């Protein structure tokens, strides 16, 4: 493996996203109890988050990706008590105000935040996103989610979530409304600000959207003038058949399930084939995989840290999380039951499939999976072996990495100090930011969506 940029094609820019969540326990369930994780009790500190994002910006991370949920995990043991007691993604703050504040403490790094269709009407959401895009000088992205927790649906007036594929039909209409508002309501040059004529906005260049759909009736016009990107960077993480098809039509960046590089390479190729079939270019969508490293000066040291961290794993918290993801009360599942036998659920199908893919014989029992499974700390090694792993994924066709920390606050300095320089020397990570908006930095093209994106059918430019 090369240790210098010489010999590696630098035309392809790998994307690095820092995966975070405004909660004490994100993916390392119960680690807030560990001495290194106690600070997560103060998970909402804006000064701590400012330090995190400035550290990431100095390392030239492309973006901070805020995960979010709007319900409590209440499937495990038929109750929310295990999740609440163990702080499993509870409590959790709204990331949007943090994006507004943190964007003003930085100049280049992007901010992607999660918002589900059921959280707020598309008119309200479109207005908020346009405002954030203005505040951040065009560095905002939207992670489009359809939700998987019934409790989230119950918080917004529904008895239960619609079926999996029906949720994606809902997402189609929701995005359609936002596209009409962002792309079609204001023409370029509508904001005149001409004191001599007494015209601030030319009313002939501002239009109603008059959307009449199954779920939404929206008149318009959009209340906010076009932001630097008009439409934010569009991100999506569903990996079911319906989710992949949705991503192929809409997403500019998609988080794909990862097992081994070769299998993931086939998943990436399928996603991009579907994007082409939808009339888009293969490079119009970038495929990102999760990477959860634990570092050591030697592999043995890293593996020892990995064992220690897993000893602190809160099994009740993990079961609460996985119960919500799979739609199965894990306290009722026979630990001797195989993963294959529980693969058909109405929950997030892609996540379960990615776990099953880690066990090719498909005969691993559920109990065996729980003992070895945790999101954070799957990869233990030195900075050099972590870089080797990243190179292998990149060679398989992956476009970037969603880096998952063991604990959100206080962890990033180690990764940026020790791993980033190795990646940069090998040509696996940028050393400087490109100018412009988040979309321009990632794609090297226009600040606005490409002409072939479905949102552009509403464009009045």
C-alpha positions in Angstrom: 0.0 0.0 0.0 1.3 3.4 -1.0 2.0 5.9 1.8 2.1 8.9 -0.5 -0.3 10.6 -2.8 1.9 9.6 -5.8 0.3 6.8 -7.8 -3.3 7.4 -6.5 -5.9 9.0 -8.7 -6.8 12.2 -7.0 -9.6 13.1 -9.4 -12.0 11.1 -7.2 -12.7 12.9 -3.9 -13.7 10.6 -1.1 -16.3 12.0 1.2 -15.9 12.0 5.0 -18.9 12.6 7.2 -18.9 12.7 11.0 -22.0 10.8 12.3 -23.3 12.4 15.5 -26.5 12.7 17.4 -27.7 15.2 20.0 -28.2 12.5 22.7 -26.1 11.0 25.4 -26.0 7.5 23.8 -25.9 7.4 20.0 -24.4 4.2 18.7 -22.3 3.2 21.7 -25.2 2.2 24.0 -24.4 2.9 27.6 -20.9 4.2 27.0 -21.9 7.4 28.9 -21.1 5.3 32.0 -17.5 4.8 31.1 -15.0 7.4 32.5 -14.1 8.4 28.9 -17.8 9.0 28.1 -19.1 10.7 31.2 -19.0 14.1 29.5 -21.9 12.8 27.2 -24.3 13.6 30.0 -23.7 17.2 29.0 -24.5 16.2 25.4 -26.2 19.5 24.5 -23.3 21.9 25.4 -23.0 24.3 22.5 -19.4 25.1 23.4 -18.5 21.4 23.3 -20.2 21.1 19.9 -18.4 24.1 18.6 -15.1 22.5 19.5 -16.1 19.3 17.8 -17.1 21.0 14.5 -14.0 23.2 14.4 -11.8 20.2 15.0 -13.5 18.4 12.1 -13.1 21.5 9.9 -9.4 21.7 10.6 -9.1 18.1 9.5 -11.1 18.9 6.3 -14.1 16.7 7.0 -16.7 17.3 4.4 -19.7 17.4 6.7 -21.2 16.7 10.1 -24.2 14.4 9.8 -26.8 14.7 12.6 -28.9 11.6 13.1 -32.2 12.2 14.8 -35.3 10.4 16.0 -38.7 11.9 17.0 -39.9 9.0 19.2 -38.8 6.8 22.0 -37.8 3.2 21.4 -40.6 1.2 23.1 -40.6 -2.2 21.3 -38.2 -4.0 23.6 -40.0 -5.6 26.6 -43.1 -3.8 25.2 -42.1 -0.6 27.0 -40.1 2.6 26.7 -38.6 2.1 30.1 -35.4 0.3 29.1 -34.6 3.1 26.6 -35.4 5.9 28.9 -33.6 4.3 31.9 -30.4 3.6 29.8 -30.4 6.9 27.9 -30.7 5.1 24.6 -31.1 8.0 22.2 -33.0 9.7 25.0 -33.2 12.6 25.7 -32.6 14.1 22.3 -32.5 17.7 21.1 -33.6 19.1 17.7 -30.4 19.4 15.5 -31.7 22.3 13.4 -31.0 25.1 15.9 -27.5 23.6 16.4 -26.9 23.7 12.7 -27.8 27.4 12.6 -25.4 28.1 15.5 -22.5 25.9 14.4 -22.6 27.1 10.8 -21.7 30.6 12.1 -18.7 29.1 14.0 -17.3 27.5 10.8 -16.7 28.5 7.2 -16.4 25.4 5.0 -17.7 22.2 6.7 -21.2 21.1 5.7 -24.1 20.2 8.0 -26.6 17.5 7.1 -29.5 17.0 9.5 -32.3 14.4 9.6 -36.0 15.3 9.3 -38.9 12.9 8.7 -42.0 13.7 6.7 -44.2 13.3 9.7 -42.4 16.0 11.7 -43.7 19.1 10.1 -45.7 20.1 7.0 -43.5 20.5 3.9 -44.3 24.2 3.6 -42.9 24.8 7.2 -39.9 22.5 6.6 -39.0 24.1 3.2 -39.0 27.6 4.8 -36.8 26.4 7.7 -34.3 24.7 5.3 -34.1 27.8 3.1 -33.4 29.9 6.1 -30.6 27.5 7.3 -29.1 27.5 3.8 -29.0 31.3 3.9 -27.5 31.4 7.4 -24.8 28.8 6.5 -23.9 30.3 3.1 -25.2 27.2 1.3 -23.7 24.4 3.5 -26.9 22.5 4.5 -28.1 19.1 3.6 -31.3 17.2 4.3 -31.3 13.5 5.3 -34.7 12.4 4.1 -36.2 9.7 6.4 -39.5 7.9 6.5 -39.2 6.9 10.2 -39.4 3.4 11.7 -40.8 4.0 15.2 -44.5 3.7 15.8 -44.0 6.0 18.8 -42.8 8.7 16.4 -46.0 8.4 14.4 -48.1 8.5 17.6 -46.4 11.8 18.5 -47.8 13.3 15.3 -51.4 12.1 15.4 -51.1 8.6 13.8 -51.9 5.4 15.5 -49.1 3.6 13.7 -46.7 4.1 10.9 -47.9 3.2 7.4 -46.4 0.1 5.8 -42.8 0.4 4.6 -43.4 1.0 0.9 -46.4 3.3 1.7 -44.0 5.5 3.6 -41.9 6.0 0.5 -45.0 6.9 -1.5 -45.6 9.5 1.2 -42.0 10.7 0.8 -42.5 11.1 -2.9 -45.3 13.6 -2.3 -43.5 15.4 0.5 -40.3 15.9 -1.6 -42.5 17.0 -4.5 -44.0 19.8 -2.5 -40.6 21.0 -1.2 -39.2 20.9 -4.8 -42.0 23.1 -6.0 -41.3 25.6 -3.3 -37.5 25.6 -3.5 -37.2 25.4 -7.3 -40.4 26.7 -8.8 -41.8 29.5 -6.7 -39.2 32.2 -7.2 -37.6 33.1 -10.5 -34.0 34.4 -10.6 -33.9 38.1 -10.3 -37.2 38.4 -8.4 -35.5 40.2 -5.5 -35.1 43.6 -7.2 -34.6 46.0 -4.3 -35.0 49.0 -6.5 -35.6 52.1 -4.4 -36.3 54.4 -7.4 -39.2 52.2 -8.5 -40.2 51.3 -5.0 -40.0 47.6 -5.8 -38.4 45.2 -3.4 -39.7 42.0 -5.0 -41.1 41.7 -8.5 -44.4 40.0 -8.0 -44.4 38.8 -11.6 -41.4 36.6 -10.8 -42.9 35.0 -7.7 -45.4 32.2 -8.1 -47.9 30.1 -6.2 -47.2 26.3 -6.3 -50.8 25.1 -6.1 -50.0 21.6 -5.1 -53.1 19.3 -4.7 -52.1 15.9 -3.6 -53.2 12.9 -1.5 -51.8 14.3 1.8 -51.0 18.0 1.1 -52.7 21.0 -0.2 -50.2 23.8 -0.5 -50.8 27.1 -2.3 -47.5 29.0 -1.9 -45.6 31.0 -2.8 -42.5 30.1 -0.9 -41.8 32.7 1.7 -38.0 32.7 1.4 -36.1 34.0 -1.5 -33.8 31.4 -3.2 -30.9 30.4 -1.0 -27.4 29.7 -2.3 -28.3 26.0 -3.1 -32.1 26.6 -3.6 -32.6 22.9 -2.7 -30.3 21.6 0.0 -28.0 18.6 -0.6 -30.3 15.6 -0.6 -29.3 12.6 1.5 -31.0 9.3 2.1 -30.3 6.2 4.0 -32.9 3.6 3.2 -31.6 0.3 1.8 -34.7 -1.7 1.1 -35.9 -2.1 -2.5 -38.2 0.9 -2.1 -35.5 2.9 -0.3 -32.9 2.2 -3.0 -35.4 3.1 -5.7 -36.2 6.4 -3.9 -32.5 7.2 -3.5 -31.8 6.5 -7.1 -34.4 9.0 -8.1 -33.7 11.7 -5.5 -30.6 11.4 -3.4 -27.2 13.0 -4.1 -25.6 11.0 -1.3 -26.9 7.6 0.0 -25.8 5.7 3.0 -25.6 2.0 1.9 -25.4 -1.0 4.2 -21.9 -2.5 4.4 -20.8 -6.1 4.9 -17.5 -6.7 3.0 -16.1 -4.4 0.3 -16.9 -6.8 -2.6 -20.6 -7.3 -1.6 -21.0 -3.5 -0.9 -19.4 -2.8 -4.3 -22.2 -4.7 -5.9 -24.8 -2.8 -3.8 -23.2 0.5 -5.0 -23.2 -0.6 -8.6 -26.9 -1.5 -8.3 -27.7 1.9 -6.8 -25.9 3.7 -9.6 -27.5 1.5 -12.3 -30.9 2.5 -10.9 -29.9 6.2 -10.9 -29.0 5.9 -14.6 -32.3 4.2 -15.4 -34.0 7.1 -13.7 -32.3 9.5 -16.1 -29.5 10.6 -13.9 -25.7 10.2 -14.1 -23.7 7.6 -12.2 -21.7 10.4 -10.5 -24.9 12.3 -9.5 -25.2 10.0 -6.5 -22.5 9.1 -4.1 -22.5 6.0 -2.0 -21.3 6.2 1.6 -20.7 3.4 4.1 -20.4 3.5 7.9 -17.0 3.0 9.5 -16.6 2.7 13.3 -12.9 2.5 14.2 -11.1 2.0 17.5 -7.5 3.2 17.4 -4.3 1.9 19.0 -0.6 2.3 18.5 -0.6 -1.4 17.7 -3.3 -3.7 16.5 -3.1 -5.6 19.8 -3.6 -2.4 21.8 -6.6 -1.4 19.6 -8.2 -4.8 20.0 -7.7 -4.6 23.8 -9.5 -1.2 23.8 -12.2 -2.8 21.7 -12.8 -5.6 24.2 -12.9 -3.0 27.0 -15.4 -0.9 25.3 -17.6 -3.9 24.6 -17.5 -4.8 28.2 -19.2 -1.5 28.9 -21.9 -2.2 26.3 -25.4 -1.7 27.8 -27.2 -4.8 26.5 -30.6 -3.5 27.5 -29.9 -0.3 25.6 -28.6 -2.2 22.5 -31.7 -4.5 22.6 -34.0 -1.4 22.8 -32.3 0.1 19.8 -32.3 -3.1 17.7 -35.9 -3.9 18.7 -36.9 -0.5 17.3 -34.9 -1.0 14.1 -36.1 -4.5 13.4 -39.6 -4.1 14.6 -39.2 -7.2 16.8 -39.3 -7.3 20.6 -35.9 -8.9 21.2 -36.9 -10.0 24.7 -39.3 -12.4 23.0 -37.0 -13.8 20.4 -35.5 -17.2 21.0 -31.7 -16.7 21.1 -31.3 -19.9 19.2 -33.4 -18.6 16.3 -31.4 -17.9 13.1 -31.0 -14.4 11.7 -32.5 -15.6 8.4 -35.8 -16.6 10.2 -36.4 -13.1 11.4 -35.4 -11.2 8.3 -38.9 -10.5 7.1 -40.2 -7.6 9.2 -41.9 -4.3 8.5 -38.9 -2.4 9.9 -35.8 -1.1 8.3 -35.1 -4.0 6.0 -31.7 -2.8 4.7 -30.2 -2.6 8.2 -31.2 -6.2 9.1 -30.0 -7.4 5.7 -26.6 -5.8 6.2 -26.2 -7.6 9.5 -27.2 -10.9 8.0 -24.7 -10.4 5.2 -21.9 -10.4 7.8 -22.7 -14.1 8.3 -22.7 -15.7 4.9 -24.0 -19.1 6.0 -27.1 -17.3 7.3 -27.3 -19.8 10.2 -25.8 -17.7 12.9 -28.2 -17.5 15.8 -29.7 -14.4 17.2 -27.9 -14.8 20.5 -24.6 -15.2 18.7 -25.3 -12.0 16.8 -26.1 -10.0 19.9 -22.8 -11.0 21.6 -20.7 -9.9 18.7 -22.8 -7.0 17.4 -22.4 -3.3 18.2 -22.4 -0.3 15.8 -19.4 1.5 17.3 -16.0 -0.2 17.4 -16.4 -2.7 14.6 -12.9 -2.0 13.3 -9.9 -2.0 15.6 -6.4 -1.1 14.4 -3.6 1.4 13.9 -4.0 4.5 11.8 -2.2 2.6 9.0 -4.5 -0.4 9.1 -7.6 1.8 9.3 -6.3 3.6 6.2 -5.7 0.2 4.5 -9.4 -0.7 5.2 -10.6 2.6 3.8 -8.5 2.1 0.7 -10.1 -1.4 0.2 -13.6 0.1 0.4 -12.7 2.9 -2.0 -11.2 0.4 -4.5 -14.5 -1.5 -4.3 -16.4 1.6 -5.5 -17.5 3.3 -2.3 -17.5 7.1 -2.5 -17.0 8.0 1.1 -17.3 7.1 4.8 -19.7 8.0 7.6 -17.4 7.8 10.6 -19.1 6.6 13.8 -17.4 7.6 17.1 -17.4 5.6 20.2 -18.6 8.7 22.0 -19.5 11.8 20.1 -17.9 14.5 22.3 -14.1 14.2 23.0 -13.4 11.4 20.5 -12.7 13.3 17.3 -9.3 14.8 18.3 -7.8 11.3 18.4 -9.1 10.4 14.9 -8.2 13.7 13.4 -4.7 13.7 14.9 -3.7 10.2 14.1 -5.7 8.8 11.2 -6.4 11.9 9.0 -2.7 12.6 8.3 -2.2 9.1 7.1 -5.3 9.3 4.9 -4.1 12.6 3.5 -0.6 11.3 2.7 -2.1 8.4 0.8 -4.4 10.6 -1.2 -7.4 9.2 0.5 -8.7 12.5 2.0 -8.7 16.1 0.8 -6.1 18.5 2.3 -8.0 21.7 1.3 -11.7 22.6 0.8 -13.0 23.6 -2.6 -14.8 26.9 -2.7 -18.5 27.4 -2.8 -21.5 25.7 -1.3 -21.7 22.2 0.1 -22.9 20.8 -3.3 -20.0 22.6 -5.1 -17.5 21.3 -2.6 -18.7 17.7 -3.0 -19.4 17.6 -6.8 -17.2 20.3 -8.2 -20.1 21.6 -10.2 -22.9 24.1 -9.9 -24.4 25.2 -6.5 -27.8 24.1 -7.8 -29.1 20.7 -8.6 -28.2 19.2 -12.0 -30.7 19.6 -14.8 -31.5 15.9 -14.8 -32.7 15.8 -11.2 -36.5 15.5 -10.9 -36.7 18.7 -8.8 -35.6 20.7 -11.8 -38.8 20.0 -13.7 -40.2 22.8 -11.6 -37.4 25.2 -12.3 -38.3 28.7 -13.6 -34.7 29.7 -14.0 
